[in-house]
Amino acid sequence: MTTGPADPIEPASTSSAGATVRLLGDGTPLPVGEVRGTLEYVLTGHEGGEPSVGVTSSGAVFTVAYDETIRSVDGGRSWETVYDFELEGAPVDPYFTADPMLWVDPVTDIVYTNHMWPPLVCTSIASSADDGATWSEHDGACGTPDVDFQKLGSGKPGPGVNPLAGKAHPSVLYLCYNKILAFTFGLAPVFAGGTSCATSYDGGLTWPVERLIAGRAFSPAGSLGLDCGGGAGVPIGAPDGTVVIAMPGGPAGMCLGRSRDSGLTWEVVAGPTDVLGTSAAPEVGFAADGTMFLAWQDPDYVTWLARSADLGDSWEGPWRVSPPDLTLTYFSALGVTPDGRVALGFVGTPNEADSPDEAPDETRWHLFVATSDDAGAETPSFLVRQATPPDDPVQIGPICLGGAGCDGSRNLLDFIDGAIAPDGTFYVAYTEGCLEDCSSADDSDESEIAVAALRDW
């Protein structure tokens, strides 16, 4: 089936950035100094949650709003629906498709939209090779249930030997997802959860390889890997084709899954050990020289950045990105320019609370964007800008992080996303939970996709 664009929806509101601070990666405050670029956000007019974002070589920006794929051709200022995932005869409204995921392949410029359908069993894929003008649909990866919290990424074939990679299609696609298979061996847990990745060598038409990468439980024979996995970030291809995926950690801290042979085999390597990480969807990004950056939140909900020159074999940092006056931060949207500058979006609050789940009703959450022009320095510095003004919070009250077990305050869902455009603009797609006449936690239950753009930074 193919579909064309619908009429554009005008943006609901825009605003300039709020407060700005500068700090060293050790938390030391610095004079703000020169502030380059403009930061603004736009409400797209489309309901949705946990969006992902991508930009094609033409500068067209894409994100997802539940079953809709929406596009902007004017730098994120206005948005239109270009694809709507619908299934004839489906038992429920496709509006409730689970975990929509969007990815723009940097090798082919193809836009992919992936929906978990049937839920927890398979995925469905739509792709466009013409900037969203037409779309083709086909089945995605199924694997062995369950398939949850899927993340789609791609890259060129890796440096290791794989006779399938690069033959039928110039890029390799990776679909990674939660694998929740809890059972026991006597009284001992065999497996409680982790991350698996399926691989496609023909542009997503077939997925012949599925591998379990890491788990958060032990088998009777020993560990299934480092004690990490589940809630992973997007699988990202390094400049040499090695694919890397960041995973939240347990007692061992953050970890990475890494494949050099285009998904045939994977190894698990430890992330930075100085700061633990438990946040969902940690993110990695690469500069053109192969320098890798990792962004995540620790158990105290501080946002951190680390750097590796050897794909995670060793680490520099980590460095604190969120200012000390932000008591809680959550979600990570990472962008890395070819020349190694770093941009990072996150949601944060200065209000006192032990965790996002336990934040009191008066808590005001805002979107922040941090940038570093010296991300390769011994101790990088960060310019942190508040994207949303004081009178327009992203959320009021708690943000529930408990997934399906949440009882309210679940409207922001699980993650946000970032992308660097060819002109260097950093886009952050996020969920706006506090719309018109929102003055209390009782009002902060909306779910509209918003996109922030940092230009000329």
N, C-alpha and C positions, 0 to 999 in steps of 0.2 A: 504494500500500500504506500502511496505517496501523498503528502499533504503540502500545501503552500501556506504562506504567511497570512495571518489574520490582520485586522485593523490594529494600528498601534494604540497602546494605552498610555495616556499622558501621565507623567510622574505626579504622585500625590503631594510631595513636598520635597524641598531641598534646603540645605543649610550649610553655612560655612563651619569650619572647625572651631572647637572651643579652646580650652587651656592647653599650653605647651610647656614641657620641661625637658631638660637635658641631663643625662647622668652617665657616669662611667659604668662599665660592666660589673664593678664591685659595689655598686650602689651609691657611690659618691656623687653628690649633686654638682653640676657644672653650670656656668653661665649659659643662658639659652643661645645667645649669639645669633648668627644669621639663620633664618628659617626660609628655606627655598620651597617653592611649589605651592599648590593649592589643594586643599582637602575638602571634599563635599560628599554628601550622600543623597541618594534618591530612593524613595519608596516606589517600587515597581507597579503597584496596583494589583499584584497577584498574590493570593494566599499561598503559603508554603512554609516549609521548615527544613532545617539542616541542608542548605543549598551548597552546591559545588559550582565552580565558575571556570571558564576557559575562554581564551581569545585566539582567534585564527590570525593568519598572516596578514589578512586584509584589515585587521583591527576590529572585526565584528566580535562582540562580547556575548557569551551565552551563559545562562544559568537555568536552574530548574525550580519550578514552583509546583510541588506535588506532581501531578501527572503531566503538567505542561513544561515544555522547553521554551524559554523565552529568549529574545535576542535584542540587542541594541546595536545600531549602526552609527550612533552619534556620540560615542564615548561614554555610554552608560546613562545618558540623560533622559532617554525615553525607551520604552520597551514594548515589544509585540510578541504574540504567541506564534511560533513557527512549527510547532509539533505538539500534538495532544495524544497521549497514550490512552487508547480506548480498546476494549475487548468486547466484541458482540457476544451477548449471552452470558457475560460474567455474572456470578452470583452476587457480587457486591459492586458498588459504584467504583470504577477505576480511580476516582479521586483519592481513594484510600490505598493506592499502591504503596508499597513499603520501600523506604530507603532509596528514593530516586538518586541517581548518580550521573554526573556529566563529566566528560573528558574530551579535550581536544588533543589529538595525536600530534606531537611536534614533528614527526617524521613525514606524515602524509597530509596533514591539515584537515583530516576527517574529524567531524564532530560526532561523538557517541553519547547516547542517552541510554542508561541501563536502569531497569525497574525490577525489583524483586517480585516475580510473578511466576508460578503461584508462590505465595508468601512462605518463606522458610524452606522452600524446595528448589526453585529454579529462578532464573532471571530471563528477562526479555530485553532485546537490544534494538534500538533504532539508530541509524547512522546517516549522515549527510556529508557528501563530498563537494557541495556547492554553497557553503555558508548558510545552510538551513533552508534553501529554496525548495528542495525535494528531499524526501526521506525514504529509506528502505527499512523493512522490519524483518527480524528473524529471531529465532530462539537464542538465548545466551547459555551460560554455563549452568549446569544443574549439580553435578557432583553428588556426593552422598549427603543427605540432610544432616544438620541443617545448614542453610545458607542465609546468613544474617549480617547486617552492617557491612554490605559489600562496598568495595572501593575498586575503581577501574583506573588503570594507568597503562603506560606503554613506553617503548623506547626502541632504538635500533637493536639488532641482534647483538648479543653479548660476545665477549672475546673467547669464551670457551666453546668447545666443539659441540654442535647440535645440528644434525643433518636436516632438520625441519625448518630452522630459523632462516628467514630471508628468501626462501624459495618461492612460496605462493604469494607473499605479501612483504613489502619492505620493512615493516615494523612488527614487533611482537607485543601482543596485548596480554595484560595480566589482570585477572579479577580475583581479588583477595577478600576473604570474608571470615566472620566468626564461625567456628566449628564447636558446637555445644553437644557433646556426646558423653553424658555422665552415666557411669555404671560402676559396679564394684566387683572386686575379686576377693571373695570372702568378705572381710570387713575393710579391705584396703581399696581406696579409690584408684581406678585405672586411668581415668581421664575426665576432667571437669570442664575444659574449654580451651580454646586456643585460636590460632589463625591458620587457615589453609589458603593456597593460591592455585587457581586454574590458569592455564596458559593457552593462547590461541596463536597460530602461525598463519592464519588466512583472513585476518581482518575481523575476527570475532564470529565467523560462521560456524566453526567447530572448536572444541576445547578438549583436545586429546590427553592433556596432562593435568593431573591434580595432585598436589603435594601438601601434606601437613607440615607446617614450618616449626611451630612452637606451641607449647601448652602450659597451662598453669596447674598441672597436677603431675603425679608420679605413677608410673606403672610398677608392678611388682619387680620388674627387672631394673628399674632405675628411672632417672629423669627422662622426660620426652624432649629435653632441651633446656635452655634457661627457663627459670620460672617467670614466664612472660607470655604475652599473646592475648588475643581478643581485643576488640576496639582499636584495631590498627589504623594507621594513616594510609595515604595513597601510595601504591607502588610506583617509584620514580626511576626512570632510566638515567644512569650517569652518562657523561659524554662518551665513555668507551663501551656503552651498552650493558654494563652490569646493572641489574635492577636491585633496588634497595627499598625495604619497607620498614618503617618504624613502628614498634609495638610497645604498649605500656608495660611496666614492670611490676613485679611483686617484690619480695625481699631482696632479690638480686639487682633491682633497678631496671632502667630502660634497656631495651635490646633492639637489634636490627635483624631482619631476615635479608639474606643476600644471595643472589644467584648470578654466576658468571656465564652459565651455559643456557641462557634463555629459558629458565624455568624447569629444566630437567632435574637439577639437584639444587638444594638450598642449604646454606649454613646459617647458624645463629651466632651473632657476635654481640658482645656486651656494649651497651651505651656508656655514657659517662657515669662513673661510680661515685663522684663527689656529691651529687644531688639525685635523690630518687625521683621517679616519675610515675604517676598513677593516672594521669589525665587520658581521656579517650582521644583518639585520632591525633597523636603526635605527628609532626610533619618534617620531612626532609626536602632539601633543595640543593641544586648544584650550580656553581659558577662554571664558565666555559673551560677553565683549567682543571676541572674535576674536584675542586674544593667542595666539600659537603657540609651543609649546615643542618642542625637538628633543633627543633623548637618544641617545647612541652611545658606543662605545669607540674610542680612538685606537690607532695601531700599537703603542704600549707597553702597551695593555690597561688604560688609565685611563678611568673613566667620566666623561662630560661632559654638561652641559646648556647649551643656548643658547636665546635668546628672540627673537622677531620680532613686530613690531606691524603688518607689512605683507605677510604671507604669503611671507616669504623674500626680498623685495627688499633688505632690510637686516637686520643682526643685532646683537644685544647679547650680550655674553659672548664666548666660552664660559666656564663656571665648572666647576671641578672638584667632582665629587660624591663620588667614592670617597676615603676617607681615605688619607693617604700611607703608612700602615703596611700597606695592602693592596697587595701587589706586582703582582697580576694580578686583573683583573675581566673578566667576560664575560656576555653576554646582557643585554637591556634590556626591562623591563616598565614602561611609563609610564602614569600616571594624572594627569589634571588636573581639579580640581573647577571648577564654574561660576564660583566667585569667585576662581580663579587660584592656589589652592594646588596644589603639585606633590608627587606621590609616585612613587618610582622603585625598582623591584626589580632586583637583579643578583646574580650569583654571584661570590664573590671568595675570595682566600686571602692570608695573610701570609707564606707560604712562598716562598723565593727560586726563581725559574725565569725563563727567557727568554720563554716563551710557554706557553699552556695545553697545547699538543701536547707540549711538552718538559718538563712538570712532572715531577719525580722521584716515585718511588712513595710517599714519606712526605708528599706534599702533601695538605693537608686543605682542601676547599672548603666554603663555607657560603653560605646565602642571606642577603642583606642587604636592608633596606628603608630608603631615605632619604626624608625629607620636608622640604619647605620651606614655611613659613608666610609668608615674605616673598619669594616667587619673582619679584615685580615690582620688588624693590629694585635699586639700582645694583649692589650686590654681594650676592646672596642668601646666606643661611646654610642649612646642611643638618644635620638630625639623622639620624644613621645608626645603625640598630639591627641587630644580628645576630639573625636570626629563628630559626636553628637553634643549639642549644646545642653546646658544645665536644665533647661525646661523641657527637654525632649529625651528622656531616658529610653534605653532599649527595653528595660524591664524594671518593674517595681516589685519588691519583695523577693522571695526565694526563687532559685532556679533548680528544679529537681533534676538530678543526674541519675536517677535510679531506673531508667528505662521503663519497661512495661509495668514495673511495680510502683510507679509514681502515682500519687493521689493529688492531682493538681500541680500547677507551676511547671508543667511539662511542655509548654508551648514553644520553647526555643529548641527542643529536641537535642541532638547529640553533638553537632559540630558546625563550624563555619569553614570558609575556604578562601584562598587567595590565588591570584595569577598576575604575572607580569606581561603586559602587552608589548608588541614590537616597538612601540614608541616610548617604552619605559614606564608607562602609567601602571600603578599598582592598584588592582581591583580587589575588594573584599566583599564577598557575598555573605550575608548574615540574615538572621530572622529578627524582625522588629516585633516585639511583643506588647508594645504600649503605644496605641494609636490615639485617635482623637478623644478628648475628654478623659484621658487616662490620668488619674490623680492618686490612685491607691492600688494596693496589691490585688484587690478584688477586680479592678478594671484591667489589670495587666495579664490578659489571657488571650491576646491576639496572636496571629501567626501570618505575617506578611513579609515577603522577600524584599530586602533592601540591598542596595549595592553602594559602597563607598568607593571613591576614586581619588587617588593621590597622583596629581599630575606635576610634571616638570620638577621633580625632587632631586 
